[in-house]
Amino acid sequence: MRLQIFTSLVAYLVAFAIPVVHIFLMWKLWGKYHFPVDKASCTCECWDTVFKGPYENSISKYKTFYFNSTFDMMKIWLLLLTGVIVLYECMKYITEMIVTGRVRFSMLLLFFTSLYPHYYSLWVYINYINDHFYEQWDHQLYFTITEIISTSIVLNLINRNKQLRPFKLLLIMAISVVHICVSGVDNFFVNVILAKGSLHRVLRDLGFLISDLSQFGVAFLYLAKMKCFRIRDRKTWFTDKLFFIQVLFFVIFVGVSLITLLRR
């Protein structure tokens, strides 16, 4: 009972802290773009007022936030709820692994480095829906799906009682390689290497790179430790052959992904 209460409290505090940090960083990075708002006289004509019912059904005065009762608003609401619930459950699980001494700290590190890409994706989708901008939807969807796959493996391997299998580690490496290559071509080279990006773009690209490099590095080191990169003798040929077939599969996966994404 105490463990459940403690894990729930930690999960809540993490979920609570993220939007606080988000708002703080937005003001630090984009405060100069702040447009002064006259709360006493400003109005909003783009709000359907449905959620206020009979209490307000005309041009509205200032409010902290408005939302229209539309299908798009429902999608945004569901995205936010899904993100909060998933984060909450993940943190409960991780806290339990730490308290009970079953945590694999290398995978714990990978999980925390992956939080930023997931949070970024969530807000990208919210902005796409809110702005009715869908040109990059498919491109971003690929990144989101592969990030979820990679993080799911990491979350599974956080429990050190779970066996480290080459297939899982290779998949983490393959996904991170695709992300690094595509992000490098998309933004990283221009924004960071050539120093042409604004501060928030540089920080965004570094956040992605740190996550992907960490995933690749940790997975590679585990595979090297397991001596998966060499054929030892004929007795282990089947195991080694199976491993290299898996490597070939993920090389093809990386190649196809890069060709598809870079041609867009």
N, C-alpha and C positions, 0 to 999 in steps of 0.2 A: 504493500500500500504506500509506504513512504517512498519507495523507488518510483512508483507511478506518479506521485505528486511532484517529486523532484524533477523527473524527466519532462513532465508537462510544463513545469515552471521555466525550465531552461529553454524549451522549445518556444514558449510564448515570448520570452525575453529576446530571443534571436529574431523572431518574426516582428517584434515591436521595434527593435533597434534598426532594422534595415530601412524602413521609410524615413526614420529620423535622420539617418546618415545621408539618405538620398536627397532630402530637402535641403539639408545643410550644404552638401556639395553643389547642388544646383545654384544656390545663392552665391556661393564662393566663385563658381565658374562663370555663371551667367547673370550675376547681379547687375552688371553694367548695362544689360539690355532691359532692365526694369522700366516699365511704363507706368508713370504715376496714375493712380485711379482715384477719382473723386467719388467716394462711397455715398456721399449725400445726394448726388444728382445723376449718377450713371444709371443706365437702363439696359435691358437685354431683350431684343426682339426675336432672337433665334431659339427661344425656349418654348416648348409646347405647353408647359405648366400642368401636364396631366398628373404628375405625381403629387401635386399640391391639391388636386381635386377642387372642391368648391371654395377653398380658402383663397385661391389666387388664380385668376384666369384671364389676365390681361398682360400688357407689357410690364415686365418685372423690374423691381429695383435691385440694388446690389445684393448679391449673396456670395458666400464663400465658394460654393460650387453649384452648378446647374446640371441636370441631365434630362434628356428627352426620353420619353417612354417609347422606344423603338426597338426593333430587332437587333440593330447594331449595338445599342446600349446593353441589351441582354447578353450579347457575345462578350462585350468588355467586362461586364459584371461576372460572368462565368469564368473568364480568364483569371481575373483577380482572385476569386474564391478558390479556384483550382490551385493557383500558385501558393496561396497562403496555407491551404490544407496540406499540400505536398511538402512544403518546407517544414511545417509543424510536425508532421509524422516522421520525416527524415531526422529532424533534430531529436525527437524523442528516442528513436532507435539508436542514434549515435551516442546520445548521453547514456543510454543503458549499456552500450558496449564499453564505454569508458569506465563507468562506475563498477561494472562487473569484471573489469580487467580482461575483456576479450577484444579490445580494439587493436587494429593494425594501423599504426600511426602514419605510415607512408600513404596509405589509402585515405586516411583522415585528412591529410594535407591536400591530396588531390580533390577531395570533395569540396573543401573550402575554397580552393582556387577556381573551382567550377561554378561557384555561386554567382560571380559577376556575369559570366556569359549567359546564364539562365535568366538572371534578373533583367539584363539588357534585352534579351529576346522577348520577355514578357512585355516590356514597355514599347518595344518596336511594334509588336502586334497591336497593342492598344492604340498607338499613334496611326498605324496603317488603317485600322477600322475607323478611328475618329476623324482622320483626314480624308478618308475614302481614297487612299493611295495604295494601289495593289501591284505596282510595277515590279517591286522587289519581293513580293510575297513568296513565290516559289523558291527563289534563291535563299531567302531566310528560312523557309520551312525545312530545306535540306539540312542546314546548320542546326536547327532546333531538334530535329529527329535524331541526328547523329550525336548531338550533345546529350540527349536523354538516354540513348543507348549506352554511351560511354559512362555517364554518371551512374546509371543503374548497375553496371558492372562494378564500378568503384564502390558503390554503396553495399553491394553484396560482399565484396572482398574486404570491407572494413572489419568484418568479423574474422578474426584470425583463425577461427576454427574452420573456415571455408578454404578449400584447397585452391592454390594458385595454379590455374591451368593455362598452358600456352595459348590456347584458342582465345581466351578472354583477354590476355595481355596483348596478343597480336591485334585484336580488334581495337583496343584502346590506342595502340600505336598507329594503326592505319587511319583511324578517324582524325587523330591529332595531326598526322602528316598532311592530310587533305586540307584541314583547317588552316594550317600554317602556310601552305602554298597558295591557297586561294586568297586568304587575308593579305598575304604579302603582295600579291598582284593587285588586289582591290585597293588597299589603302596604306598598308604598313610602310612600304618602300617610300612613297611620296610624303606621307605625314611624318614619319619618324626618321628614316634614314636621310632623306633630303631636307628634313626639318621645315617642311612647307605647311604642315598642319597646325591648326590652333591647339591650345593646351588641352581642351576637352577631347579632341580627336586623338591626340598623342596618348593621353591617358587611357582612352577607350582601346586603342590598338595594343598598347602595352598590357592591358588587362587580359585581352584575348591571347596574346603571345605567351604570357606567363603561365596561363592555364594550360595551353596546348603543349608548351615545352615541358612543363612539369609532368603532364600525362605521358608524353613520349619518353622522357628520361626515366621515370620510375618504372614503367613497363619494360623498357629496354634493359635496365639494370637487373630486374627480376629474371628476365629471360636469360641474360648472361650468367647470372648466378646459378640458374638451373642447367647451364651448359647446353642450351638448346641449339646453339649455332654451329655445332660440329657433329659429324658422324663419328661415333666412338668405335664401334666394332660391329661385326655381322650379327651378333646376338641382339643388338638393339636396333637393327636396321629398320624393322617395321615401325617402331616408335619414331625414329628419326625421319623416315620416309613420310609418315603421317604429318609430322611437324612441317616438313618442307612443302608438302601439298597445301597445308594451311597457309604458309607464307606465300605461295604462288597465288592462292585464292585472294589474299588481301592485297597483293601487288596489283592484281587485275582490278580489284575493287577501287584501289587508289587511282589507278590509271583511268578507269571509266569515269570516276567522279570528277577528276581534274579536267578531263576532256569536255565533259558535259557542262561543268560550272564555268570554265574559262571561255567557252564559246558563247555564253549568254551575253 
